[in-house]
Amino acid sequence: MYNKLQYISQGETSKEQLYNIHQALDAGCKWVQMRFKNQTSKEAFALAEKVKPLCEEYLANFIINDDLHLAEQIAADGVHLGLTDMKIDEARAILGTTKIIGGTANTFEDIQNHVKNGCDYIGLGPFRFTATKEKLSPILGLSGYFEILQKMKKNKIDVPVYAIGGITLKDVSPLMETGIHGIAVSGIITESSEKKILIKQLKEKLYANVIV
């Protein structure tokens, strides 16, 4: 099953991105989604070329945000597609069945469509306001997650759901109680001066009810 903690990379430059990703991996992250917006394809490729062996070294999943062709070109573990990006089924036709395809969702209907089209996991959000993302969808809050997860259960839709959007350490336990699989975070890890301690605390809460 997929790791319950995803780190979505941050950094204005390739150097900042690489530093932040390396720090997150070194602190215990096992899933990196490389999100490097508004860059040339050459810059994005150069960064991905450095991140891929790093993720392999730390035995972490390496997912590319939005850029399907880069994910294919670099042979990443998969791609994460936003609501306005390429359709999931089109991406699946290009990447094949062995790659991971995640999709952003804001409603139960979004999830239905993604699952029908062969999505492997859902990034559902935003939980609360976040400055990380432009053009934010309506805020869900705890009640929004609970409602959507209940609808999924009722409709027998079984796909891992990750909460995303301004999540802090104290949010993790109540969020897990809604039935989500895990969380996707960026700022909380990037800005932490004690990344190893933070990631250990996040994992303790994420895996609290998991029987090993």
PyMOL commands that set and color helices and strands:
alter all, ss='L'
color gray80, all
select helices_A, chain A and resi 14-26+41-57+68-74+88-95+108-116+141-154+169-176+187-190+195-206
alter helices_A, ss='H'
color red, helices_A
select strands_A, chain A and resi 5-8+31-34+61-65+78-81+100-105+121-124+161-164+182-185
alter strands_A, ss='S'
color yellow, strands_A
deselect
rebuild
show_as cartoon
